[in-house]
Amino acid sequence: MNLKFFHVGGACWVLYVDEKIKLACDPFLAPAGTEYNFKVFTSTRTKPPIYDESLFDGIDIWFITHSHADHIDEMGIDKMDKNSITVAQKSLLKLLSKDRFSNLYILDWEQAKSFDVEGYKIDIRAVPAYHGSNFITRTLAGKVNGYFVTITRGADKKSVYITSDTIYHTEVIESIRGKDIDIMIANLGEVRPKSFGGPLTMSVSMLQKFIHELQPKIAIPIHIDDFSHYTTTKEDLLSNGISVVSQGCWITL
């Protein structure tokens, strides 16, 4: 099974499976300079998304992890095929109602759904993501879905773990532990590390713990330097021996 990955920017990416199945996540496509109010702070997009108009054509399944403004916006929604399978966290129910998306599936943690697409069986399980380092900040941030995805065709199988916005936490790890992970797509940023209940997202050292405990074959860090409230840099990753995928480039996995 051949996989190709494209990082649009932020938490948005596209994954091709054998050039037959197209998966995508979190379509936030506002241009650089866009400012957003995240309740207790404001932030500006510092890097533009990179994509051409055909990139999102024919996406079979969209994964939407949560409703924060740096994960989904109206520009992104406009690029989504309204007939695509869309799997989302329940905070997206109103925004992505069946009036707009005819194949919308809302999953809570540990709920699962299977689909047959072009002869491939795609099993999706929503898994915990803890968007904050204490109960209060996680409550304020709202519930977030990670996803564990298994793609099977005959004897061939690949698995993808989408961490979404999470910190390292034993309950997050235990929801995945023991799984064979081919690709882990990890959202970093180390958002507001010095604030109460921070950081709100994964740091480099947390990513190292994830890799150590879950042993993915490939780890792809994203959600790094696209917004002014993300503090992680590519240099932080490279200096710790962690490879970084260039934004706007296809890579074969």
Contacts in CASP RR format, 6 or more apart in sequence:
PFRMAT RR
TARGET T0000
AUTHOR 0000-0000-0000
METHOD contacts of the structure
MODEL  1
MNLKFFHVGGACWVLYVDEKIKLACDPFLAPAGTEYNFKVFTSTRTKPPI
YDESLFDGIDIWFITHSHADHIDEMGIDKMDKNSITVAQKSLLKLLSKDR
FSNLYILDWEQAKSFDVEGYKIDIRAVPAYHGSNFITRTLAGKVNGYFVT
ITRGADKKSVYITSDTIYHTEVIESIRGKDIDIMIANLGEVRPKSFGGPL
TMSVSMLQKFIHELQPKIAIPIHIDDFSHYTTTKEDLLSNGISVVSQGCW
ITL
1 17 0 8 1.000
1 18 0 8 1.000
1 151 0 8 1.000
1 153 0 8 1.000
1 156 0 8 1.000
1 157 0 8 1.000
1 158 0 8 1.000
2 17 0 8 1.000
2 18 0 8 1.000
2 19 0 8 1.000
2 252 0 8 1.000
3 15 0 8 1.000
3 16 0 8 1.000
3 17 0 8 1.000
3 158 0 8 1.000
3 182 0 8 1.000
3 183 0 8 1.000
3 252 0 8 1.000
3 253 0 8 1.000
4 15 0 8 1.000
4 16 0 8 1.000
4 19 0 8 1.000
4 250 0 8 1.000
4 251 0 8 1.000
4 252 0 8 1.000
4 253 0 8 1.000
5 13 0 8 1.000
5 14 0 8 1.000
5 15 0 8 1.000
5 16 0 8 1.000
5 183 0 8 1.000
5 220 0 8 1.000
5 245 0 8 1.000
5 250 0 8 1.000
5 251 0 8 1.000
5 253 0 8 1.000
6 13 0 8 1.000
6 14 0 8 1.000
6 15 0 8 1.000
6 16 0 8 1.000
6 51 0 8 1.000
6 55 0 8 1.000
6 248 0 8 1.000
6 249 0 8 1.000
6 250 0 8 1.000
6 251 0 8 1.000
7 13 0 8 1.000
7 220 0 8 1.000
7 222 0 8 1.000
7 245 0 8 1.000
7 246 0 8 1.000
7 247 0 8 1.000
7 248 0 8 1.000
7 249 0 8 1.000
8 14 0 8 1.000
8 29 0 8 1.000
8 49 0 8 1.000
8 50 0 8 1.000
8 51 0 8 1.000
8 55 0 8 1.000
8 247 0 8 1.000
8 248 0 8 1.000
9 47 0 8 1.000
9 49 0 8 1.000
9 50 0 8 1.000
9 222 0 8 1.000
9 226 0 8 1.000
9 247 0 8 1.000
9 248 0 8 1.000
10 26 0 8 1.000
10 28 0 8 1.000
10 49 0 8 1.000
10 70 0 8 1.000
10 222 0 8 1.000
10 223 0 8 1.000
10 224 0 8 1.000
10 226 0 8 1.000
10 227 0 8 1.000
11 25 0 8 1.000
11 26 0 8 1.000
11 28 0 8 1.000
11 65 0 8 1.000
11 70 0 8 1.000
11 71 0 8 1.000
11 164 0 8 1.000
11 165 0 8 1.000
11 187 0 8 1.000
11 222 0 8 1.000
11 223 0 8 1.000
12 24 0 8 1.000
12 25 0 8 1.000
12 26 0 8 1.000
12 27 0 8 1.000
12 28 0 8 1.000
12 29 0 8 1.000
12 49 0 8 1.000
13 24 0 8 1.000
13 25 0 8 1.000
13 26 0 8 1.000
13 185 0 8 1.000
13 222 0 8 1.000
14 22 0 8 1.000
14 23 0 8 1.000
14 24 0 8 1.000
14 55 0 8 1.000
14 56 0 8 1.000
14 59 0 8 1.000
15 22 0 8 1.000
15 23 0 8 1.000
15 24 0 8 1.000
15 160 0 8 1.000
16 22 0 8 1.000
16 23 0 8 1.000
17 23 0 8 1.000
17 120 0 8 1.000
17 151 0 8 1.000
17 158 0 8 1.000
18 153 0 8 1.000
20 118 0 8 1.000
20 120 0 8 1.000
21 60 0 8 1.000
21 61 0 8 1.000
21 117 0 8 1.000
21 118 0 8 1.000
21 120 0 8 1.000
21 122 0 8 1.000
21 151 0 8 1.000
22 58 0 8 1.000
22 59 0 8 1.000
22 60 0 8 1.000
22 61 0 8 1.000
23 59 0 8 1.000
23 60 0 8 1.000
23 61 0 8 1.000
23 62 0 8 1.000
23 63 0 8 1.000
23 149 0 8 1.000
23 160 0 8 1.000
24 56 0 8 1.000
24 59 0 8 1.000
24 61 0 8 1.000
24 62 0 8 1.000
24 63 0 8 1.000
25 62 0 8 1.000
25 63 0 8 1.000
25 64 0 8 1.000
25 65 0 8 1.000
25 162 0 8 1.000
25 185 0 8 1.000
26 63 0 8 1.000
26 64 0 8 1.000
26 65 0 8 1.000
26 71 0 8 1.000
26 72 0 8 1.000
27 56 0 8 1.000
27 62 0 8 1.000
27 72 0 8 1.000
27 73 0 8 1.000
27 75 0 8 1.000
27 76 0 8 1.000
27 77 0 8 1.000
27 79 0 8 1.000
27 80 0 8 1.000
28 49 0 8 1.000
28 69 0 8 1.000
28 70 0 8 1.000
28 71 0 8 1.000
28 72 0 8 1.000
28 73 0 8 1.000
28 75 0 8 1.000
28 76 0 8 1.000
29 49 0 8 1.000
29 51 0 8 1.000
29 73 0 8 1.000
29 75 0 8 1.000
29 76 0 8 1.000
29 79 0 8 1.000
30 45 0 8 1.000
30 49 0 8 1.000
30 73 0 8 1.000
30 75 0 8 1.000
31 45 0 8 1.000
31 48 0 8 1.000
31 49 0 8 1.000
32 45 0 8 1.000
32 46 0 8 1.000
32 47 0 8 1.000
32 48 0 8 1.000
33 44 0 8 1.000
33 45 0 8 1.000
33 46 0 8 1.000
34 44 0 8 1.000
34 45 0 8 1.000
35 42 0 8 1.000
35 43 0 8 1.000
35 44 0 8 1.000
35 45 0 8 1.000
36 42 0 8 1.000
36 43 0 8 1.000
36 44 0 8 1.000
36 45 0 8 1.000
36 69 0 8 1.000
36 70 0 8 1.000
38 68 0 8 1.000
38 69 0 8 1.000
38 229 0 8 1.000
39 140 0 8 1.000
40 140 0 8 1.000
41 192 0 8 1.000
41 229 0 8 1.000
43 70 0 8 1.000
43 227 0 8 1.000
43 228 0 8 1.000
43 229 0 8 1.000
44 227 0 8 1.000
44 228 0 8 1.000
45 70 0 8 1.000
45 226 0 8 1.000
45 227 0 8 1.000
46 225 0 8 1.000
46 226 0 8 1.000
46 227 0 8 1.000
46 228 0 8 1.000
47 225 0 8 1.000
47 226 0 8 1.000
47 247 0 8 1.000
50 247 0 8 1.000
50 248 0 8 1.000
51 248 0 8 1.000
56 79 0 8 1.000
56 80 0 8 1.000
56 81 0 8 1.000
57 81 0 8 1.000
58 81 0 8 1.000
58 84 0 8 1.000
59 80 0 8 1.000
59 81 0 8 1.000
59 84 0 8 1.000
60 84 0 8 1.000
60 85 0 8 1.000
60 117 0 8 1.000
60 118 0 8 1.000
61 84 0 8 1.000
61 85 0 8 1.000
61 86 0 8 1.000
61 87 0 8 1.000
61 115 0 8 1.000
61 117 0 8 1.000
61 122 0 8 1.000
61 124 0 8 1.000
62 80 0 8 1.000
62 84 0 8 1.000
62 85 0 8 1.000
62 86 0 8 1.000
62 87 0 8 1.000
62 88 0 8 1.000
63 87 0 8 1.000
63 88 0 8 1.000
63 124 0 8 1.000
63 147 0 8 1.000
63 149 0 8 1.000
63 162 0 8 1.000
64 71 0 8 1.000
64 72 0 8 1.000
64 86 0 8 1.000
64 87 0 8 1.000
64 88 0 8 1.000
64 89 0 8 1.000
64 92 0 8 1.000
64 96 0 8 1.000
65 71 0 8 1.000
65 89 0 8 1.000
65 129 0 8 1.000
65 144 0 8 1.000
65 145 0 8 1.000
65 146 0 8 1.000
65 147 0 8 1.000
65 162 0 8 1.000
65 164 0 8 1.000
65 165 0 8 1.000
66 89 0 8 1.000
66 91 0 8 1.000
66 92 0 8 1.000
66 129 0 8 1.000
66 131 0 8 1.000
66 142 0 8 1.000
66 143 0 8 1.000
66 144 0 8 1.000
66 145 0 8 1.000
66 164 0 8 1.000
66 165 0 8 1.000
67 89 0 8 1.000
67 91 0 8 1.000
67 92 0 8 1.000
67 95 0 8 1.000
68 141 0 8 1.000
68 165 0 8 1.000
70 226 0 8 1.000
70 227 0 8 1.000
71 165 0 8 1.000
72 92 0 8 1.000
72 95 0 8 1.000
77 95 0 8 1.000
77 96 0 8 1.000
77 100 0 8 1.000
80 86 0 8 1.000
80 101 0 8 1.000
82 100 0 8 1.000
82 101 0 8 1.000
82 102 0 8 1.000
83 102 0 8 1.000
83 103 0 8 1.000
84 101 0 8 1.000
84 103 0 8 1.000
85 103 0 8 1.000
85 105 0 8 1.000
85 115 0 8 1.000
85 117 0 8 1.000
86 96 0 8 1.000
86 101 0 8 1.000
86 103 0 8 1.000
86 104 0 8 1.000
86 105 0 8 1.000
87 105 0 8 1.000
87 107 0 8 1.000
87 113 0 8 1.000
87 124 0 8 1.000
87 126 0 8 1.000
87 147 0 8 1.000
88 96 0 8 1.000
88 104 0 8 1.000
88 105 0 8 1.000
88 106 0 8 1.000
88 107 0 8 1.000
88 145 0 8 1.000
89 106 0 8 1.000
89 107 0 8 1.000
89 108 0 8 1.000
89 126 0 8 1.000
89 143 0 8 1.000
89 144 0 8 1.000
89 145 0 8 1.000
90 106 0 8 1.000
90 107 0 8 1.000
90 108 0 8 1.000
90 143 0 8 1.000
91 142 0 8 1.000
91 143 0 8 1.000
92 106 0 8 1.000
93 104 0 8 1.000
93 106 0 8 1.000
96 104 0 8 1.000
97 104 0 8 1.000
98 104 0 8 1.000
105 113 0 8 1.000
107 113 0 8 1.000
107 124 0 8 1.000
107 125 0 8 1.000
107 126 0 8 1.000
107 145 0 8 1.000
108 126 0 8 1.000
108 143 0 8 1.000
108 145 0 8 1.000
109 126 0 8 1.000
109 127 0 8 1.000
109 128 0 8 1.000
109 143 0 8 1.000
109 145 0 8 1.000
109 175 0 8 1.000
110 125 0 8 1.000
110 126 0 8 1.000
110 127 0 8 1.000
110 175 0 8 1.000
111 125 0 8 1.000
111 126 0 8 1.000
112 123 0 8 1.000
112 124 0 8 1.000
112 125 0 8 1.000
112 126 0 8 1.000
113 123 0 8 1.000
113 124 0 8 1.000
114 121 0 8 1.000
114 122 0 8 1.000
114 123 0 8 1.000
114 124 0 8 1.000
115 121 0 8 1.000
115 122 0 8 1.000
115 124 0 8 1.000
116 122 0 8 1.000
119 153 0 8 1.000
120 151 0 8 1.000
120 152 0 8 1.000
120 153 0 8 1.000
121 151 0 8 1.000
121 152 0 8 1.000
121 153 0 8 1.000
122 149 0 8 1.000
122 150 0 8 1.000
122 151 0 8 1.000
122 152 0 8 1.000
123 149 0 8 1.000
123 150 0 8 1.000
123 152 0 8 1.000
124 147 0 8 1.000
124 148 0 8 1.000
124 149 0 8 1.000
125 147 0 8 1.000
125 148 0 8 1.000
125 149 0 8 1.000
126 145 0 8 1.000
126 146 0 8 1.000
126 147 0 8 1.000
127 145 0 8 1.000
127 146 0 8 1.000
127 147 0 8 1.000
127 148 0 8 1.000
127 161 0 8 1.000
127 172 0 8 1.000
127 175 0 8 1.000
127 176 0 8 1.000
128 146 0 8 1.000
128 166 0 8 1.000
128 169 0 8 1.000
128 171 0 8 1.000
128 172 0 8 1.000
128 175 0 8 1.000
129 144 0 8 1.000
129 145 0 8 1.000
129 146 0 8 1.000
129 163 0 8 1.000
129 164 0 8 1.000
129 165 0 8 1.000
129 166 0 8 1.000
129 172 0 8 1.000
130 138 0 8 1.000
130 144 0 8 1.000
130 166 0 8 1.000
130 167 0 8 1.000
130 169 0 8 1.000
130 171 0 8 1.000
130 172 0 8 1.000
131 137 0 8 1.000
131 138 0 8 1.000
131 141 0 8 1.000
131 142 0 8 1.000
131 144 0 8 1.000
131 164 0 8 1.000
131 165 0 8 1.000
131 166 0 8 1.000
131 167 0 8 1.000
131 200 0 8 1.000
131 201 0 8 1.000
132 138 0 8 1.000
132 141 0 8 1.000
132 167 0 8 1.000
132 197 0 8 1.000
132 198 0 8 1.000
132 199 0 8 1.000
132 200 0 8 1.000
132 201 0 8 1.000
133 167 0 8 1.000
133 197 0 8 1.000
133 198 0 8 1.000
133 199 0 8 1.000
133 200 0 8 1.000
134 196 0 8 1.000
134 197 0 8 1.000
134 198 0 8 1.000
136 196 0 8 1.000
136 197 0 8 1.000
137 196 0 8 1.000
137 197 0 8 1.000
137 198 0 8 1.000
137 200 0 8 1.000
141 165 0 8 1.000
141 200 0 8 1.000
144 164 0 8 1.000
144 165 0 8 1.000
144 166 0 8 1.000
145 164 0 8 1.000
146 162 0 8 1.000
146 163 0 8 1.000
146 164 0 8 1.000
146 166 0 8 1.000
147 160 0 8 1.000
147 161 0 8 1.000
147 162 0 8 1.000
147 164 0 8 1.000
148 159 0 8 1.000
148 160 0 8 1.000
148 161 0 8 1.000
148 162 0 8 1.000
148 176 0 8 1.000
148 179 0 8 1.000
149 159 0 8 1.000
149 160 0 8 1.000
149 161 0 8 1.000
149 162 0 8 1.000
150 157 0 8 1.000
150 158 0 8 1.000
150 159 0 8 1.000
150 160 0 8 1.000
151 157 0 8 1.000
151 158 0 8 1.000
151 159 0 8 1.000
151 160 0 8 1.000
158 182 0 8 1.000
158 183 0 8 1.000
159 179 0 8 1.000
159 180 0 8 1.000
159 181 0 8 1.000
159 182 0 8 1.000
159 183 0 8 1.000
160 181 0 8 1.000
160 182 0 8 1.000
160 183 0 8 1.000
160 184 0 8 1.000
160 185 0 8 1.000
161 176 0 8 1.000
161 179 0 8 1.000
161 181 0 8 1.000
161 183 0 8 1.000
161 184 0 8 1.000
161 185 0 8 1.000
161 214 0 8 1.000
161 216 0 8 1.000
162 185 0 8 1.000
163 172 0 8 1.000
163 184 0 8 1.000
163 185 0 8 1.000
163 186 0 8 1.000
163 187 0 8 1.000
163 202 0 8 1.000
163 210 0 8 1.000
164 187 0 8 1.000
165 187 0 8 1.000
165 200 0 8 1.000
165 201 0 8 1.000
165 202 0 8 1.000
165 223 0 8 1.000
166 172 0 8 1.000
166 187 0 8 1.000
166 201 0 8 1.000
166 202 0 8 1.000
167 198 0 8 1.000
167 199 0 8 1.000
167 200 0 8 1.000
167 201 0 8 1.000
167 202 0 8 1.000
167 203 0 8 1.000
167 206 0 8 1.000
168 202 0 8 1.000
168 206 0 8 1.000
168 209 0 8 1.000
168 210 0 8 1.000
173 210 0 8 1.000
173 213 0 8 1.000
173 214 0 8 1.000
176 214 0 8 1.000
177 213 0 8 1.000
177 214 0 8 1.000
178 214 0 8 1.000
179 214 0 8 1.000
181 214 0 8 1.000
181 215 0 8 1.000
181 216 0 8 1.000
181 217 0 8 1.000
182 216 0 8 1.000
182 217 0 8 1.000
182 218 0 8 1.000
182 253 0 8 1.000
183 216 0 8 1.000
183 217 0 8 1.000
183 218 0 8 1.000
183 219 0 8 1.000
183 220 0 8 1.000
183 253 0 8 1.000
184 210 0 8 1.000
184 211 0 8 1.000
184 214 0 8 1.000
184 216 0 8 1.000
184 218 0 8 1.000
184 219 0 8 1.000
184 220 0 8 1.000
185 220 0 8 1.000
185 222 0 8 1.000
186 202 0 8 1.000
186 207 0 8 1.000
186 210 0 8 1.000
186 219 0 8 1.000
186 220 0 8 1.000
186 221 0 8 1.000
186 222 0 8 1.000
186 223 0 8 1.000
187 201 0 8 1.000
187 202 0 8 1.000
187 222 0 8 1.000
187 223 0 8 1.000
188 201 0 8 1.000
188 202 0 8 1.000
188 203 0 8 1.000
188 204 0 8 1.000
188 207 0 8 1.000
188 221 0 8 1.000
188 222 0 8 1.000
188 223 0 8 1.000
188 224 0 8 1.000
188 230 0 8 1.000
188 232 0 8 1.000
188 237 0 8 1.000
189 199 0 8 1.000
189 201 0 8 1.000
189 202 0 8 1.000
189 203 0 8 1.000
189 223 0 8 1.000
189 224 0 8 1.000
189 225 0 8 1.000
189 230 0 8 1.000
189 231 0 8 1.000
189 232 0 8 1.000
190 199 0 8 1.000
190 201 0 8 1.000
190 202 0 8 1.000
190 203 0 8 1.000
190 204 0 8 1.000
190 230 0 8 1.000
190 231 0 8 1.000
190 232 0 8 1.000
191 198 0 8 1.000
191 199 0 8 1.000
191 200 0 8 1.000
191 201 0 8 1.000
191 229 0 8 1.000
191 230 0 8 1.000
191 231 0 8 1.000
192 198 0 8 1.000
192 199 0 8 1.000
192 200 0 8 1.000
192 229 0 8 1.000
193 199 0 8 1.000
193 203 0 8 1.000
193 231 0 8 1.000
199 231 0 8 1.000
201 223 0 8 1.000
201 230 0 8 1.000
202 210 0 8 1.000
203 232 0 8 1.000
204 232 0 8 1.000
204 236 0 8 1.000
204 237 0 8 1.000
204 240 0 8 1.000
204 242 0 8 1.000
207 219 0 8 1.000
207 221 0 8 1.000
207 237 0 8 1.000
207 242 0 8 1.000
208 240 0 8 1.000
208 242 0 8 1.000
210 216 0 8 1.000
210 219 0 8 1.000
211 219 0 8 1.000
218 253 0 8 1.000
219 242 0 8 1.000
220 245 0 8 1.000
221 232 0 8 1.000
221 237 0 8 1.000
221 242 0 8 1.000
221 244 0 8 1.000
221 245 0 8 1.000
222 245 0 8 1.000
223 230 0 8 1.000
224 230 0 8 1.000
224 232 0 8 1.000
224 233 0 8 1.000
224 234 0 8 1.000
224 237 0 8 1.000
224 244 0 8 1.000
225 232 0 8 1.000
225 233 0 8 1.000
225 234 0 8 1.000
234 244 0 8 1.000
237 243 0 8 1.000
237 244 0 8 1.000
238 244 0 8 1.000
245 251 0 8 1.000
END
